[in-house]
Amino acid sequence: MALRIDAELAGCCTWTLTVKIIPDELRRNDTVILKENMWFYIDHFTKKYIGEEIVLDFDSSTGYTLSNTDNIFICIT
């Protein structure tokens, strides 16, 4: 078990990208990332939509933020 960074694309005329961080098991073809003693899984679909360089940051007043250089995808307080 590790934390999965997971993206879901939904919509018809307007597309919405939802990104979640969830506990999950390793799937075939996942990229496995070890960062500061924490394991993360990310699939190819998610990497395609959120990019190669992502930042997971924590601030005690606002919680966790997942972002890349262009967007903030998720804030968990």
C-alpha positions in Angstrom: 0.0 0.0 0.0 1.0 3.5 -0.8 -0.6 6.8 -1.8 -1.9 7.0 -5.3 -2.0 10.3 -7.2 -5.0 9.7 -9.4 -6.6 11.8 -12.1 -10.1 11.4 -13.6 -11.3 13.2 -16.7 -15.0 13.8 -17.0 -17.3 15.9 -19.2 -18.8 16.3 -22.6 -18.5 19.9 -23.9 -16.4 21.1 -20.9 -13.8 18.8 -19.5 -13.1 18.6 -15.8 -9.9 17.1 -14.4 -10.3 15.7 -10.8 -7.1 14.8 -9.0 -7.2 12.7 -5.8 -4.6 11.3 -3.4 -5.9 7.9 -2.2 -4.4 4.8 -0.5 -4.0 2.1 -3.0 -2.1 -1.0 -4.2 0.5 -1.1 -7.0 -1.0 -1.6 -10.5 0.8 -2.9 -13.5 2.7 -0.1 -15.4 2.6 2.3 -12.4 5.5 4.7 -11.8 6.7 4.3 -8.2 8.0 7.4 -6.5 9.8 7.5 -3.1 10.0 10.9 -1.7 11.1 11.7 1.9 10.3 8.2 3.1 6.8 8.1 1.5 5.8 5.9 -1.4 3.5 7.2 -4.2 2.0 5.4 -7.2 1.0 7.3 -10.4 -0.3 5.8 -13.6 0.5 6.9 -17.2 -2.9 8.6 -17.7 -2.4 10.8 -14.6 1.1 11.7 -15.5 -0.1 12.7 -19.0 -2.6 15.2 -17.5 -0.7 16.6 -14.5 2.8 16.5 -16.0 6.2 15.1 -15.0 7.1 17.7 -12.4 4.6 17.8 -9.5 4.9 19.2 -6.0 3.2 17.8 -2.9 3.5 20.5 -0.2 2.3 20.7 3.4 1.5 23.8 5.4 0.1 23.4 8.9 -2.4 26.2 8.4 -3.7 25.1 4.9 -3.0 21.4 4.7 -1.6 19.6 1.6 -1.4 21.1 -1.9 -0.6 19.1 -5.1 0.5 21.3 -7.9 2.8 21.7 -11.0 4.2 24.9 -12.4 0.9 25.8 -14.1 -1.9 24.6 -11.8 -2.9 23.8 -8.2 -4.8 20.5 -8.5 -5.9 19.7 -5.0 -5.9 21.2 -1.5 -6.6 18.9 1.4 -7.1 20.6 4.8 
